[in-house]
Amino acid sequence: ETVAEPPLYKVLLLNDDYTTMEFVVEVLIYVFHKTIEEATRIMLNVHQNGVGVCGIYSYEIAETKVNTVDALAKENGFPLKCTMERE
């Protein structure tokens, strides 16, 4: 009998017209532990495609990261949206 792996969740950032590119890069470095290069690439993806994948995590970790991004965005007055969806 095989044990099913727990489902993984993609954490996504959604583009908006107000959040600065710098802030998105900072969030990616701070919350998702990306390098400046990776963060810049993901930020440009969000900017150009309207959405970008920040990483793939277990449910609990994904949820924590979404909540952290939401809190940081609020504190900084940005409408940045972060969501998660099942892989």
PEDA-V58844 format. One record per residue. RES is the residue in three letters. PHI is phi as a letter, one per 20 degrees, with the letter a starting at -180 (none if undefined). Layout:
{{RES,PHI} {RES,PHI}}
This chain:
{{GLU,none} {THR,e} {VAL,e} {ALA,f} {GLU,f} {PRO,f} {PRO,f} {LEU,d} {TYR,c} {LYS,e} {VAL,e} {LEU,d} {LEU,d} {LEU,d} {ASN,f} {ASP,b} {ASP,e} {TYR,d} {THR,f} {THR,f} {MET,f} {GLU,f} {PHE,f} {VAL,f} {VAL,f} {GLU,f} {VAL,f} {LEU,f} {ILE,f} {TYR,f} {VAL,e} {PHE,d} {HIS,l} {LYS,e} {THR,f} {ILE,g} {GLU,f} {GLU,f} {ALA,f} {THR,f} {ARG,f} {ILE,f} {MET,g} {LEU,f} {ASN,f} {VAL,f} {HIS,f} {GLN,e} {ASN,d} {GLY,n} {VAL,b} {GLY,b} {VAL,e} {CYS,e} {GLY,r} {ILE,c} {TYR,b} {SER,f} {TYR,g} {GLU,f} {ILE,f} {ALA,g} {GLU,f} {THR,f} {LYS,f} {VAL,g} {ASN,f} {THR,f} {VAL,f} {ASP,g} {ALA,f} {LEU,f} {ALA,f} {LYS,f} {GLU,g} {ASN,e} {GLY,m} {PHE,d} {PRO,e} {LEU,g} {LYS,d} {CYS,c} {THR,c} {MET,c} {GLU,b} {ARG,f} {GLU,g}}
